[in-house]
Amino acid sequence: HGGIVANAAIVPAGDNGAISVFATGRTDLIIDVTGYFTADPLPQSNAFYTTAPCRLVDTRNPAGPLGAPSLSAGLFRSFPLLSGPCQIPAWATAYSLNATVVPTASLGFLTLWPSNGLQPVVSTLNSLDGAVVANAALLTAGAGGAINAFATDKTELILDVNGYFGTSGNPGELHFRPLPPCRVADTRVDFAASPIRAGDTRDFAFANVCGVPVGAKAYSVNVTAVPSGPLGYLTMWPSGSGRPFVSTLNSFLGRVVANAALVPAGINGAVSIFVTNETHVVIDVNGYFQ
């Protein structure tokens, strides 16, 4: 449809630290950076810690620090994420989030940043046609663990968390291992070219696929939905646990939509995907945590 679209990505560094970009059609490109991973842990570096996917913020809920009111056009609002129900420790230095906007109309852009910093000249996502849009974000924690959100236009905001970064040495610490981007699954050609039916859940194995070793604890993925019509939402989570009350992406207009996610590994290293409406799903991996 030619709209402005954002997607998060963890990209392995190439020769001289460069990355390559290919586009099937002519486009301008904007790249914002939020952090980096080193080949080996450095002194005072952070480790990654998984958490059960959990909803932190929903401005559609009753008024409160993590609920209503909605974001007003041209103003920013702070969210004290540590006050939420998701059991993030006070020593967390950054969050792995999924941000979803439900705009009243056109939304130029949404920006998220740590609460003790100046608003950066970056964007987290866009929705110029007023559609519900989600995008992943790795975000440094601000003062008291809070973050700020700014929207150019009025919108509801939903924030889900699936992990956090913090000082090494705590139980459950994980470190990132990059992989050449690789396709794990494509239901258009896998499973006898069978889409996931409306209301169904399907498990996807990662161990020994695309160089992911047995024993990996979490994955850095890009998931793409190719729906046959409107798709309320798609949710990814570690297999073997109950489906969480979170979403990974939305496509109410029935478009092909992609989003990045850091997903903890479930039973036998698999992840589960639930969809509200029939859709094909494509899963690419670019690294894992171990």
WORA-V539792 format. One record per pair of residues at least 4 apart in sequence whose ideal C-beta (glycine too) atoms are under 8 Angstrom apart, sorted by sequence separation. I is the first residue (numbers start at 1). J is the second residue. D is the distance in whole Angstrom. If there is no record, write none. Layout:
i = <I	I>
j = <J	J>
d = <D	D>
//
This chain:
i = <13	14	23	38	41	63	64	71	80	84	88	103	113	127	141	142	151	166	169	186	187	189	196	205	206	208	212	227	237	251	265	266	275	13	14	61	62	63	72	81	127	141	142	168	185	188	196	207	208	251	265	266	13	14	23	41	61	62	63	71	82	101	113	127	141	142	151	187	196	206	207	208	225	237	251	265	266	275	38	60	61	81	88	113	126	187	207	212	237	250	11	21	58	59	60	82	111	125	139	149	187	207	235	249	263	273	57	58	59	101	111	113	125	187	207	225	235	237	249	56	57	59	60	82	125	206	249	59	99	111	124	191	223	235	248	59	111	112	235	236	66	99	110	111	124	206	223	234	235	248	65	66	81	109	110	233	234	65	66	97	109	110	187	221	233	234	109	110	233	234	66	109	233	65	66	108	232	107	185	231	107	108	184	231	232	106	107	230	231	57	106	184	230	56	106	107	117	230	231	57	101	103	106	225	227	230	56	99	105	112	114	117	184	223	229	236	238	241	99	101	104	107	113	114	116	184	223	225	228	231	237	238	240	10	57	103	112	113	114	115	116	138	182	183	227	236	237	238	239	240	262	56	103	114	115	127	182	184	227	238	239	251	56	103	113	114	115	119	182	227	237	238	239	243	54	56	102	226	240	54	55	101	115	119	179	180	225	239	243	54	100	101	114	115	179	224	225	238	239	54	100	101	114	115	179	195	224	225	238	239	70	100	113	114	224	237	238	51	99	112	113	223	236	237	51	98	99	112	203	222	223	236	51	78	98	99	112	184	222	223	236	98	99	111	188	222	223	235	71	97	98	110	111	221	222	234	235	96	97	110	111	220	221	234	235	56	97	110	220	221	234	60	96	97	109	110	201	220	221	233	234	49	76	95	109	174	219	233	94	95	107	108	174	176	218	219	231	232	94	107	108	110	218	231	232	234	94	95	107	218	219	231	46	93	94	106	110	217	218	230	234	46	48	93	105	107	217	229	231	92	104	105	216	228	229	101	103	104	221	223	225	227	228	103	104	227	228	95	103	219	227	92	102	103	216	226	227	101	102	215	225	226	90	101	102	163	214	225	226	101	102	225	226	88	100	101	212	224	99	100	223	224	35	99	100	206	223	224	81	99	100	223	224	98	207	222	223	82	97	98	207	221	222	82	97	98	203	205	206	207	221	78	80	81	82	97	98	205	206	221	222	80	81	96	97	205	206	220	221	80	81	95	96	204	219	220	79	96	203	204	220	78	79	95	96	203	204	219	220	78	79	95	96	203	204	219	220	78	79	94	95	202	203	218	219	77	78	93	94	201	202	217	218	76	77	92	93	94	201	216	217	76	77	88	92	93	201	212	216	217	76	92	93	200	216	75	86	89	91	199	200	210	213	215	88	91	199	209	212	74	89	196	198	199	213	71	73	74	81	197	198	71	72	73	91	196	198	202	204	206	71	73	79	81	198	73	197	72	196	206	71	195	196	70	71	162	195	196	70	71	195	196	70	71	160	195	70	160	158	32	32	188	30	187	186	187	188	186	187	60	185	186	59	185	186	58	59	60	185	58	59	162	163	183	184	57	58	162	183	184	57	58	162	163	183	184	57	162	182	34	35	55	56	181	182	34	55	56	181	182	34	35	55	56	181	34	54	179	180	53	54	179	53	54	178	179	53	178	179	51	177	51	176	177	50	51	176	177	50	51	134	176	177	49	134	175	48	49	134	174	175	48	49	134	174	6	48	49	133	6	47	132	6	46	47	131	6	46	47	132	5	46	47	49	131	4	46	47	50	131	3	44	45	47	49	136	4	49	50	129	135	136	3	48	49	134	135	136	3	47	48	136	8	41	47	48	1	7	8	47	48	6	7	8	8	41	37	37	100	98	98	98	100	98	98	13	10	12	96	12	50	10	12	50	12	11	48	53	53	53	52	52	52	55	54	55	53	55	52	54	53	10	50	52	9	51	48	50	7	50	48	10	7	8	9	7	8	7	1	12	11	12	10	9	10>
j = <17	18	27	42	45	67	68	75	84	88	92	107	117	131	145	146	155	170	173	190	191	193	200	209	210	212	216	231	241	255	269	270	279	18	19	66	67	68	77	86	132	146	147	173	190	193	201	212	213	256	270	271	19	20	29	47	67	68	69	77	88	107	119	133	147	148	157	193	202	212	213	214	231	243	257	271	272	281	45	67	68	88	95	120	133	194	214	219	244	257	19	29	66	67	68	90	119	133	147	157	195	215	243	257	271	281	66	67	68	110	120	122	134	196	216	234	244	246	258	66	67	69	70	92	135	216	259	70	110	122	135	202	234	246	259	71	123	124	247	248	79	112	123	124	137	219	236	247	248	261	79	80	95	123	124	247	248	80	81	112	124	125	202	236	248	249	125	126	249	250	83	126	250	83	84	126	250	126	204	250	127	128	204	251	252	127	128	251	252	79	128	206	252	79	129	130	140	253	254	81	125	127	130	249	251	254	81	124	130	137	139	142	209	248	254	261	263	266	125	127	130	133	139	140	142	210	249	251	254	257	263	264	266	37	84	130	139	140	141	142	143	165	209	210	254	263	264	265	266	267	289	84	131	142	143	155	210	212	255	266	267	279	85	132	142	143	144	148	211	256	266	267	268	272	84	86	132	256	270	85	86	132	146	150	210	211	256	270	274	86	132	133	146	147	211	256	257	270	271	87	133	134	147	148	212	228	257	258	271	272	104	134	147	148	258	271	272	86	134	147	148	258	271	272	87	134	135	148	239	258	259	272	88	115	135	136	149	221	259	260	273	136	137	149	226	260	261	273	110	136	137	149	150	260	261	273	274	136	137	150	151	260	261	274	275	97	138	151	261	262	275	102	138	139	151	152	243	262	263	275	276	92	119	138	152	217	262	276	138	139	151	152	218	220	262	263	275	276	139	152	153	155	263	276	277	279	140	141	153	264	265	277	93	140	141	153	157	264	265	277	281	94	96	141	153	155	265	277	279	141	153	154	265	277	278	151	153	154	271	273	275	277	278	154	155	278	279	147	155	271	279	145	155	156	269	279	280	155	156	269	279	280	145	156	157	218	269	280	281	157	158	281	282	145	157	158	269	281	157	158	281	282	94	158	159	265	282	283	141	159	160	283	284	159	268	283	284	144	159	160	269	283	284	145	160	161	266	268	269	270	284	142	144	145	146	161	162	269	270	285	286	145	146	161	162	270	271	285	286	146	147	161	162	270	285	286	146	163	270	271	287	146	147	163	164	271	272	287	288	147	148	164	165	272	273	288	289	148	149	164	165	272	273	288	289	148	149	164	165	272	273	288	289	148	149	164	165	166	273	288	289	149	150	161	165	166	274	285	289	290	150	166	167	274	290	150	161	164	166	274	275	285	288	290	164	167	275	285	288	151	166	273	275	276	290	149	151	152	159	275	276	150	151	152	170	275	277	281	283	285	151	153	159	161	278	154	278	154	278	288	154	278	279	154	155	246	279	280	155	156	280	281	156	157	246	281	157	247	247	122	123	280	123	280	280	281	282	281	282	156	281	282	156	282	283	156	157	158	283	157	158	261	262	282	283	157	158	262	283	284	158	159	263	264	284	285	159	264	284	137	138	158	159	284	285	138	159	160	285	286	139	140	160	161	286	140	160	285	286	160	161	286	161	162	286	287	162	287	288	161	287	162	287	288	162	163	288	289	163	164	247	289	290	163	248	289	163	164	249	289	290	164	165	250	290	123	165	166	250	124	165	250	125	165	166	250	126	166	167	252	126	167	168	170	252	126	168	169	172	253	126	167	168	170	172	259	128	173	174	253	259	260	128	173	174	259	260	261	129	173	174	262	135	168	174	175	129	135	136	175	176	135	136	137	138	175	176	178	247	246	247	248	250	259	261	178	176	178	262	179	217	178	180	218	181	181	218	235	236	237	237	238	241	244	244	245	244	246	244	246	246	220	262	264	222	264	262	264	222	289	289	260	258	259	260	259	260	260	255	286	286	287	286	286	287>
d = <5	5	5	5	5	6	7	7	8	7	5	4	6	5	5	5	5	6	7	6	6	6	5	6	8	7	5	4	7	5	5	5	5	7	6	8	5	4	8	8	8	8	6	6	6	6	8	6	7	8	7	6	7	7	8	7	4	6	6	6	6	6	6	4	7	7	7	7	5	5	7	6	6	6	4	7	7	8	7	8	6	6	7	5	7	6	5	7	5	7	5	6	7	6	7	6	6	5	6	6	6	8	6	5	5	6	5	6	5	6	7	8	7	7	7	5	7	7	7	6	8	7	8	8	4	7	4	5	7	6	6	8	7	6	6	7	6	5	5	5	6	6	7	6	5	6	6	7	6	6	7	7	7	4	5	4	5	5	8	8	7	5	8	8	7	5	7	8	7	8	7	5	5	6	5	7	7	7	5	7	4	7	7	4	7	7	7	7	7	5	5	6	5	8	7	7	8	7	7	7	6	5	5	6	5	5	6	6	5	6	7	7	5	6	5	6	7	6	6	6	7	8	7	5	4	6	7	6	8	8	7	4	4	8	7	5	6	8	6	3	4	8	8	7	5	5	8	6	3	3	8	4	8	3	5	8	4	8	8	3	5	8	8	8	8	8	7	7	7	8	7	8	8	7	8	6	5	5	8	7	8	7	4	6	6	8	7	4	6	4	7	6	8	6	5	7	5	8	6	8	7	8	6	5	7	7	7	8	6	4	8	4	7	7	4	7	7	6	7	6	5	7	6	6	7	6	6	7	5	6	6	7	7	5	7	8	5	7	7	8	5	5	5	7	7	5	6	7	8	7	7	7	5	7	8	6	5	7	5	7	8	7	6	7	8	8	8	5	8	8	5	7	6	6	8	8	7	6	6	8	8	8	7	7	6	5	7	6	6	5	6	4	6	7	6	5	7	4	6	7	6	7	6	7	6	7	5	6	5	5	7	5	6	7	6	6	7	7	6	6	7	7	8	6	7	5	6	6	5	6	7	8	6	8	7	7	6	5	8	7	7	6	5	7	7	7	7	8	4	7	4	7	6	8	6	6	8	5	4	8	5	4	7	7	8	7	7	7	7	6	7	6	7	7	7	8	7	7	7	4	7	4	7	7	8	7	7	8	7	6	8	5	8	7	7	8	8	7	5	4	4	6	5	4	7	8	8	7	5	8	6	8	6	6	8	6	7	7	7	5	7	7	6	7	8	5	7	7	7	5	6	6	5	6	6	5	6	4	5	6	4	5	6	8	7	7	8	7	7	7	8	5	8	5	7	5	8	5	7	7	8	7	8	7	7	7	8	8	4	5	6	8	4	5	6	4	5	8	7	4	5	6	8	7	7	5	5	6	7	6	4	5	7	7	5	7	5	8	5	8	7	5	7	7	5	6	8	8	5	8	7	7	7	7	7	6	7	7	8	8	6	8	8	6	8	5	5	8	6	7	4	5	7	8	5	5	5	6	7	8	7	5	6	6	5	8	6	8	6	7	5	6	5	6	4	8	7	7	8	4	7	5	8	5	8	5	7	8	7	5	7	5	5	7	8	8	5	8	5	8	8	7	5	7	4	6	5	6	7	7	6	8	7	7	5	5	4	7	7	7	6	7	5	6	6	5	8	7	7	8	7	8	5	5	5	8	7	6	8	6	5	6	7	8	7	5	5	4	7	6	6	7	6	6	7	5	8	7	5	7	7	6	6	6	7	7	6	6	5	4	7	8	7	6	6	6	6	6	7	7	7	4	5	4	7	8	6	6	7	6	7	7	4	7	6	5	7	8	7	6	8	8	6	7	5	6	6	6	7	8	6	4	6	7	7	6	8	6	6	4	5	8	6	6	6	7	8	6	4	6	7	5	8	6	7	6	4	7	6	7	7	6	7	7	7	8	8	4	5	7	7	8	7	5	8	8	7	8	8	5	8	8	7	8	7	6	4	6	6	7	5	5	8	8	7	8	8	4	7	8	5	7	5	7	6	6	4	6	6	7	7	7	6	7	6>
//
